[in-house]
C-alpha cells in the first residue's frame, strides 16, 4: 500500500465523513431514552464509556448536537458512586455504572482517568455554547466533577500515585498494564482537567485560583519526576517504568509547560525513531523491542496494549513531529488515512493482527490530526 501525497485538501479518504458515520453507527439508546455513544461504529459495546466519549467530543465536537453531549454527560454524572463520588468507567443501557476496566472479574481497582476525562468532555461543551446555558449546566455539574477529582489518589504536589492493593487500573489505554508508583500519563490528564476547571471557574464561578494553583503545583515537579536522560517522559516511577511514547507526545499536544529544549528533544526522538515505533501513522506505547513486564491480564507481545500500533494518539504524534519536521507529520497523517482507506479503521494493529474494526476513537483521532495539520 502506497500512501498518497498529502496536500491538505484531497485526502486519501474523507476522514470527517468517516468519523461522522462511525459516531452515528456507535449509537444505542438507553432505557431512559438517552443516546449512548459506544466505542465501535456498529454499537456492539452496550455502554457509554467515559474516555471514549471524551475523545469523540474533544476531537469532533462539531459532529455532535449540543443536546446529545449534554445528555450523555449527565448520564455519566448520574452514575457517580454515592459513597465517594468516583466517576464511572462506563454506564450501560440500563443505567448500571461500572468503575473499573473490563468485566466484573477484571483484576485491579477502579480506573484513575474517569474523572479527568469527564471534565475534558464537559469543558469542551461548556466553553463552546451559549454562556447562560453553560453557566446553568456548570452549576448543576460542578459538585460531581470536583468530587470525582478529589477522590483520586495524589501526592502532596498533585501527582497521581498508584500504590493501592490491588493496584488501580490506570489510563484506559493502558488499563491492562500494572503501572506502579507515580504515574505520568494519568497526571497529564489530571493536570489538563484542573486547567479546564480553572477556565470554567473563570467563566462561570469564583474559584479559578484554586484550580490554577493545583495545576501549577504539578508543573513545578513533573519534569524532574518523569524525564528520562533522552528528554522523553517515563511512564511511572514504579514497576513498568519505560519511556512512554504516548505520554511524551501528549504532553506536547495538550500544552503542558515543558521547557522548549525538552519539547525539541521529544520531537527529535520521535522523528529519528519514526520507522521503528510507527506503523502507517499508528503509534505503539513503548520504544521498539520493549514490552510491559507486568499486566493485569496476559497479552502476547505485539498485541493490544503490549506492542500493537494505535491511531488513538494520531493528533499528538502529528503535533510532536511537526515541531522539528513538518514533512514527517504530513507523512504520518497521509499513511494513516491511506491505511484506513485500504484496510479499515481498527482500535490497534500490528501486521496481520487487527483488533476491533470500526473503532470510533481511531477515526476521530485521525480527523483531529488532519485538522491540526492544516494549521501547521
VORO-317366 format. One record per residue (C-alpha): residue number from 0; residue in one letter; x, y, z. Coordinates in steps of 0.1 Angstrom, whole numbers, padded with zeros to 4 digits. Layout:
// residues N
R   resi   resn      px      py      pz
R    NUM      A       X       Y       Z
...
// end
This chain:
// residues 376
R   resi   resn      px      py      pz
R      0      X    0000    0000    0000
R      1      X    0015    0033   -0011
R      2      X    0003    0064    0007
R      3      X   -0007    0093   -0015
R      4      X    0010    0127   -0012
R      5      X   -0007    0149    0014
R      6      X   -0019    0183    0000
R      7      X   -0042    0193    0028
R      8      X   -0074    0190    0008
R      9      X   -0077    0160   -0014
R     10      X   -0072    0134    0013
R     11      X   -0070    0097    0008
R     12      X   -0105    0095    0022
R     13      X   -0129    0120    0037
R     14      X   -0120    0114    0073
R     15      X   -0146    0139    0086
R     16      X   -0173    0119    0070
R     17      X   -0158    0086    0081
R     18      X   -0158    0099    0117
R     19      X   -0193    0112    0114
R     20      X   -0205    0078    0100
R     21      X   -0188    0058    0128
R     22      X   -0201    0081    0155
R     23      X   -0237    0077    0141
R     24      X   -0232    0039    0139
R     25      X   -0220    0037    0175
R     26      X   -0253    0049    0190
R     27      X   -0275    0028    0211
R     28      X   -0304    0042    0232
R     29      X   -0306    0037    0269
R     30      X   -0337    0025    0287
R     31      X   -0343    0061    0297
R     32      X   -0340    0074    0261
R     33      X   -0305    0088    0262
R     34      X   -0282    0083    0232
R     35      X   -0251    0064    0243
R     36      X   -0221    0067    0220
R     37      X   -0203    0033    0222
R     38      X   -0167    0026    0213
R     39      X   -0173    0009    0180
R     40      X   -0192    0021    0149
R     41      X   -0216   -0008    0150
R     42      X   -0229   -0004    0186
R     43      X   -0216   -0038    0197
R     44      X   -0204   -0024    0230
R     45      X   -0235   -0018    0251
R     46      X   -0224    0011    0272
R     47      X   -0213    0047    0272
R     48      X   -0175    0047    0280
R     49      X   -0163    0079    0297
R     50      X   -0129    0081    0280
R     51      X   -0141    0071    0245
R     52      X   -0169    0096    0246
R     53      X   -0145    0123    0258
R     54      X   -0122    0116    0229
R     55      X   -0151    0118    0205
R     56      X   -0163    0151    0219
R     57      X   -0129    0168    0223
R     58      X   -0118    0158    0188
R     59      X   -0150    0161    0169
R     60      X   -0174    0183    0189
R     61      X   -0187    0197    0156
R     62      X   -0201    0163    0147
R     63      X   -0225    0162    0176
R     64      X   -0256    0181    0186
R     65      X   -0253    0201    0218
R     66      X   -0282    0182    0234
R     67      X   -0265    0148    0227
R     68      X   -0234    0158    0245
R     69      X   -0253    0174    0274
R     70      X   -0275    0143    0280
R     71      X   -0246    0119    0277
R     72      X   -0225    0139    0303
R     73      X   -0255    0140    0326
R     74      X   -0259    0102    0322
R     75      X   -0223    0096    0333
R     76      X   -0226    0121    0362
R     77      X   -0257    0102    0373
R     78      X   -0235    0071    0375
R     79      X   -0211    0087    0400
R     80      X   -0206    0064    0431
R     81      X   -0226    0078    0460
R     82      X   -0201    0069    0488
R     83      X   -0171    0088    0474
R     84      X   -0181    0104    0441
R     85      X   -0160    0081    0419
R     86      X   -0168    0088    0382
R     87      X   -0178    0057    0362
R     88      X   -0156    0040    0336
R     89      X   -0188    0033    0318
R     90      X   -0226    0032    0322
R     91      X   -0247    0006    0304
R     92      X   -0281    0010    0287
R     93      X   -0299    0000    0319
R     94      X   -0282    0028    0339
R     95      X   -0258    0005    0357
R     96      X   -0224    0021    0364
R     97      X   -0190    0003    0363
R     98      X   -0159    0019    0378
R     99      X   -0131   -0004    0366
R    100      X   -0120   -0017    0332
R    101      X   -0130   -0049    0317
R    102      X   -0157   -0073    0331
R    103      X   -0169   -0079    0366
R    104      X   -0139   -0100    0374
R    105      X   -0112   -0077    0360
R    106      X   -0083   -0076    0385
R    107      X   -0072   -0043    0399
R    108      X   -0090   -0014    0415
R    109      X   -0111    0013    0397
R    110      X   -0098    0034    0368
R    111      X   -0079    0065    0376
R    112      X   -0088    0085    0344
R    113      X   -0126    0086    0346
R    114      X   -0130    0119    0364
R    115      X   -0104    0139    0343
R    116      X   -0120    0126    0310
R    117      X   -0155    0136    0321
R    118      X   -0142    0171    0328
R    119      X   -0125    0174    0294
R    120      X   -0157    0165    0277
R    121      X   -0178    0188    0299
R    122      X   -0154    0217    0294
R    123      X   -0154    0212    0256
R    124      X   -0192    0216    0256
R    125      X   -0195    0244    0282
R    126      X   -0168    0266    0267
R    127      X   -0184    0264    0232
R    128      X   -0221    0270    0238
R    129      X   -0242    0300    0249
R    130      X   -0228    0314    0281
R    131      X   -0261    0315    0300
R    132      X   -0268    0278    0292
R    133      X   -0232    0269    0300
R    134      X   -0234    0286    0334
R    135      X   -0266    0268    0343
R    136      X   -0252    0234    0334
R    137      X   -0219    0240    0352
R    138      X   -0237    0250    0383
R    139      X   -0255    0216    0381
R    140      X   -0224    0196    0373
R    141      X   -0196    0213    0393
R    142      X   -0201    0194    0426
R    143      X   -0199    0160    0409
R    144      X   -0170    0169    0386
R    145      X   -0149    0183    0415
R    146      X   -0158    0155    0439
R    147      X   -0147    0130    0412
R    148      X   -0113    0146    0411
R    149      X   -0109    0149    0448
R    150      X   -0112    0111    0454
R    151      X   -0083    0103    0432
R    152      X   -0050    0093    0449
R    153      X   -0025    0121    0445
R    154      X    0007    0131    0464
R    155      X    0013    0164    0481
R    156      X    0021    0180    0447
R    157      X   -0009    0166    0428
R    158      X    0009    0138    0411
R    159      X   -0013    0107    0407
R    160      X    0000    0077    0426
R    161      X   -0008    0041    0421
R    162      X    0001    0022    0453
R    163      X   -0032    0006    0463
R    164      X   -0036   -0031    0469
R    165      X   -0047   -0043    0444
R    166      X   -0033   -0016    0421
R    167      X   -0058    0007    0404
R    168      X   -0063    0003    0366
R    169      X   -0047    0035    0353
R    170      X   -0052    0053    0320
R    171      X   -0078    0035    0300
R    172      X   -0055    0028    0270
R    173      X   -0031    0011    0294
R    174      X   -0058   -0004    0316
R    175      X   -0043   -0038    0314
R    176      X   -0008   -0026    0325
R    177      X    0003   -0027    0361
R    178      X    0020    0007    0363
R    179      X    0030    0015    0398
R    180      X    0042    0045    0418
R    181      X    0038    0080    0405
R    182      X    0020    0080    0371
R    183      X    0029    0102    0341
R    184      X    0001    0099    0315
R    185      X   -0026    0099    0342
R    186      X   -0011    0130    0358
R    187      X   -0011    0148    0325
R    188      X   -0048    0141    0321
R    189      X   -0054    0152    0357
R    190      X   -0034    0184    0351
R    191      X   -0054    0192    0319
R    192      X   -0087    0186    0338
R    193      X   -0075    0211    0365
R    194      X   -0067    0236    0338
R    195      X   -0102    0231    0324
R    196      X   -0118    0236    0358
R    197      X   -0098    0269    0361
R    198      X   -0112    0280    0328
R    199      X   -0148    0271    0338
R    200      X   -0144    0289    0371
R    201      X   -0131    0320    0353
R    202      X   -0161    0319    0330
R    203      X   -0188    0309    0355
R    204      X   -0175    0308    0390
R    205      X   -0152    0323    0416
R    206      X   -0125    0296    0423
R    207      X   -0102    0299    0393
R    208      X   -0072    0305    0415
R    209      X   -0078    0273    0435
R    210      X   -0076    0250    0404
R    211      X   -0049    0271    0388
R    212      X   -0026    0267    0418
R    213      X   -0032    0230    0418
R    214      X   -0021    0228    0382
R    215      X    0010    0249    0389
R    216      X    0019    0226    0418
R    217      X    0021    0197    0393
R    218      X    0041    0218    0368
R    219      X    0068    0226    0394
R    220      X    0078    0189    0399
R    221      X    0065    0170    0369
R    222      X    0096    0171    0346
R    223      X    0120    0162    0375
R    224      X    0100    0131    0383
R    225      X    0093    0117    0349
R    226      X    0121    0129    0325
R    227      X    0145    0103    0310
R    228      X    0180    0112    0300
R    229      X    0169    0114    0264
R    230      X    0143    0141    0273
R    231      X    0114    0117    0269
R    232      X    0089    0111    0296
R    233      X    0088    0079    0316
R    234      X    0055    0061    0323
R    235      X    0058    0059    0361
R    236      X    0083    0056    0390
R    237      X    0075    0020    0400
R    238      X    0070   -0012    0381
R    239      X    0065   -0009    0343
R    240      X    0089    0022    0342
R    241      X    0096    0027    0305
R    242      X    0099    0056    0281
R    243      X    0063    0064    0274
R    244      X    0058    0075    0237
R    245      X    0022    0083    0242
R    246      X    0027    0105    0273
R    247      X    0056    0123    0257
R    248      X    0036    0132    0227
R    249      X    0005    0140    0247
R    250      X    0024    0165    0269
R    251      X    0033    0184    0237
R    252      X   -0002    0182    0223
R    253      X   -0020    0194    0254
R    254      X    0003    0222    0261
R    255      X    0020    0210    0293
R    256      X    0047    0236    0300
R    257      X    0078    0216    0295
R    258      X    0109    0235    0286
R    259      X    0114    0243    0250
R    260      X    0146    0223    0249
R    261      X    0128    0192    0262
R    262      X    0100    0196    0237
R    263      X    0125    0197    0209
R    264      X    0143    0166    0223
R    265      X    0110    0147    0223
R    266      X    0102    0157    0188
R    267      X    0137    0148    0175
R    268      X    0135    0115    0193
R    269      X    0101    0107    0176
R    270      X    0114    0118    0142
R    271      X    0146    0097    0144
R    272      X    0128    0066    0155
R    273      X    0097    0070    0134
R    274      X    0101    0039    0113
R    275      X    0106    0018    0145
R    276      X    0077    0030    0165
R    277      X    0051    0040    0139
R    278      X    0032    0017    0115
R    279      X    0011    0035    0089
R    280      X    0006    0066    0111
R    281      X   -0002    0044    0142
R    282      X    0019    0045    0173
R    283      X    0029    0019    0198
R    284      X    0031    0027    0235
R    285      X    0068    0019    0241
R    286      X    0101    0020    0221
R    287      X    0107   -0008    0196
R    288      X    0115   -0041    0213
R    289      X    0101   -0031    0247
R    290      X    0071   -0046    0263
R    291      X    0054   -0042    0297
R    292      X    0067   -0066    0323
R    293      X    0036   -0067    0344
R    294      X    0000   -0068    0332
R    295      X   -0034   -0073    0348
R    296      X   -0043   -0098    0321
R    297      X   -0019   -0117    0298
R    298      X   -0014   -0103    0263
R    299      X    0012   -0117    0239
R    300      X    0040   -0094    0229
R    301      X    0029   -0074    0199
R    302      X   -0008   -0074    0206
R    303      X   -0032   -0049    0221
R    304      X   -0015   -0026    0247
R    305      X    0016   -0047    0247
R    306      X    0032   -0037    0215
R    307      X    0005   -0031    0189
R    308      X    0001    0002    0170
R    309      X   -0027    0026    0177
R    310      X   -0044    0056    0160
R    311      X   -0056    0070    0193
R    312      X   -0025    0093    0196
R    313      X   -0026    0104    0160
R    314      X   -0030    0141    0167
R    315      X   -0005    0140    0195
R    316      X    0020    0124    0172
R    317      X    0013    0149    0144
R    318      X    0019    0178    0168
R    319      X    0051    0163    0182
R    320      X    0067    0155    0148
R    321      X    0058    0189    0134
R    322      X    0078    0207    0160
R    323      X    0110    0197    0141
R    324      X    0099    0180    0109
R    325      X    0066    0191    0093
R    326      X    0072    0167    0064
R    327      X    0073    0138    0088
R    328      X    0040    0149    0104
R    329      X    0024    0151    0069
R    330      X    0037    0116    0062
R    331      X    0022    0102    0094
R    332      X   -0013    0116    0086
R    333      X   -0011    0105    0049
R    334      X   -0001    0070    0059
R    335      X   -0028    0068    0085
R    336      X   -0056    0079    0061
R    337      X   -0043    0056    0034
R    338      X   -0044    0027    0058
R    339      X   -0079    0034    0069
R    340      X   -0090    0036    0032
R    341      X   -0073    0003    0023
R    342      X   -0077   -0018    0054
R    343      X   -0103   -0003    0077
R    344      X   -0104    0017    0110
R    345      X   -0092   -0005    0139
R    346      X   -0085    0000    0175
R    347      X   -0050   -0013    0171
R    348      X   -0030   -0032    0145
R    349      X    0003   -0050    0140
R    350      X    0009   -0065    0106
R    351      X   -0019   -0091    0101
R    352      X   -0031   -0086    0137
R    353      X   -0061   -0062    0138
R    354      X   -0084   -0056    0168
R    355      X   -0119   -0041    0168
R    356      X   -0130   -0029    0134
R    357      X   -0148    0005    0131
R    358      X   -0132    0018    0163
R    359      X   -0146    0053    0167
R    360      X   -0118    0070    0186
R    361      X   -0093    0060    0159
R    362      X   -0114    0078    0133
R    363      X   -0119    0109    0155
R    364      X   -0082    0110    0163
R    365      X   -0073    0109    0127
R    366      X   -0098    0137    0120
R    367      X   -0082    0158    0147
R    368      X   -0047    0150    0133
R    369      X   -0058    0160    0098
R    370      X   -0074    0193    0111
R    371      X   -0043    0201    0131
R    372      X   -0021    0196    0101
R    373      X   -0040    0223    0082
R    374      X   -0029    0248    0108
R    375      X    0008    0239    0108
// end
